[in-house]
Each structure stands twice: as C-alpha cells, then as structure tokens.
C-alpha cells in the first residue's frame, strides 16, 4: 500500500496523513526501500542494507534517528538506527507519527537534519554507533 494514496489509521498525525508532514520525496524513498526488502523477504532472500534516507534529531536532547525504510503494510512504521542518547544505539522500528508529535524537555519538536546526506549504508552507521556509544554522521 502506497502511503500517498491510502493511509492506515495509524498513519495519521494530528488527523492528517503522514505524507502531509514529511516531504513526499523522503516518504517515497522510505516506501520504495521498504517494498524492496519486503519482496526480498517474501522470496527468501537477504534484505538490502539501504543507506539512511532521513536523519531526525531532538534539538533539546541527545536522541537521533537514521531511517532507511517504512513498512509496506503500515507506512507509519519506519526502520532505522535509533539512538535515544543513553549510549546504546540500536537498529529497530519507530512510529513516525510518534516522532512528529513528541516534544522534548524544552517543548521542542523532533527536527529533520536538512543537510544530511548518507555517505554509508545503515549497517555501517550502526557499527560505528555501537563503537562510539552514539550515532556519528
């Protein structure tokens, strides 16, 4: 299911479909990566280690997310490298709507790093983050 044509109830942010919040080009790439890996899993093949598509961060905290794909069955669920600032970054899933609605200690929302361009695959960022105790871009 393409998140631009039909949104599931969980893909709503403040009553708006998620594609009205995140740039369409980012959501399209996240969805394409998710579909590619879903197809590979269905075929019994290894998944692709995609580069991150977007970097999100909490300006009033140490949390950072590098997201590489969304779930084709629920486009509100993104997969990536998640670092909540406690020194133990991990690969996992997160709801994009929760990131959008979350506010930090000073009431600031999660922001997108407008200048981020992935130089490596997600697995490389994950290995470096485990060694450093946090995401390094």
Secondary structure as the mmCIF struct_conf table of DSSP 4:
data_model
#
loop_
_struct_conf.conf_type_id
_struct_conf.id
_struct_conf.beg_label_comp_id
_struct_conf.beg_label_asym_id
_struct_conf.beg_label_seq_id
_struct_conf.end_label_comp_id
_struct_conf.end_label_asym_id
_struct_conf.end_label_seq_id
TURN_TY1_P TURN_TY1_P1 UNK A 3 UNK A 5
HELX_RH_3T_P HELX_RH_3T_P1 UNK A 9 UNK A 11
STRN STRN1 UNK A 12 UNK A 13
TURN_TY1_P TURN_TY1_P2 UNK A 14 UNK A 15
STRN STRN2 UNK A 16 UNK A 17
HELX_RH_3T_P HELX_RH_3T_P2 UNK A 18 UNK A 20
TURN_TY1_P TURN_TY1_P3 UNK A 21 UNK A 21
BEND BEND1 UNK A 22 UNK A 22
HELX_RH_AL_P HELX_RH_AL_P1 UNK A 24 UNK A 42
TURN_TY1_P TURN_TY1_P4 UNK A 43 UNK A 44
HELX_LH_PP_P HELX_LH_PP_P1 UNK A 46 UNK A 48
HELX_LH_PP_P HELX_LH_PP_P2 UNK A 50 UNK A 50
STRN STRN3 UNK A 51 UNK A 51
HELX_LH_PP_P HELX_LH_PP_P3 UNK A 52 UNK A 52
BEND BEND2 UNK A 53 UNK A 53
STRN STRN4 UNK A 54 UNK A 58
TURN_TY1_P TURN_TY1_P5 UNK A 59 UNK A 60
BEND BEND3 UNK A 61 UNK A 62
STRN STRN5 UNK A 64 UNK A 71
TURN_TY1_P TURN_TY1_P6 UNK A 72 UNK A 73
STRN STRN6 UNK A 74 UNK A 83
BEND BEND4 UNK A 85 UNK A 87
STRN STRN7 UNK A 90 UNK A 95
HELX_RH_AL_P HELX_RH_AL_P2 UNK A 96 UNK A 101
STRN STRN8 UNK A 103 UNK A 103
TURN_TY1_P TURN_TY1_P7 UNK A 105 UNK A 106
BEND BEND5 UNK A 107 UNK A 107
HELX_LH_PP_P HELX_LH_PP_P4 UNK A 108 UNK A 108
STRN STRN9 UNK A 109 UNK A 109
STRN STRN10 UNK A 110 UNK A 112
TURN_TY1_P TURN_TY1_P8 UNK A 114 UNK A 115
BEND BEND6 UNK A 120 UNK A 120
STRN STRN11 UNK A 121 UNK A 121
HELX_RH_AL_P HELX_RH_AL_P3 UNK A 122 UNK A 132
TURN_TY1_P TURN_TY1_P9 UNK A 133 UNK A 133
BEND BEND7 UNK A 134 UNK A 134
#
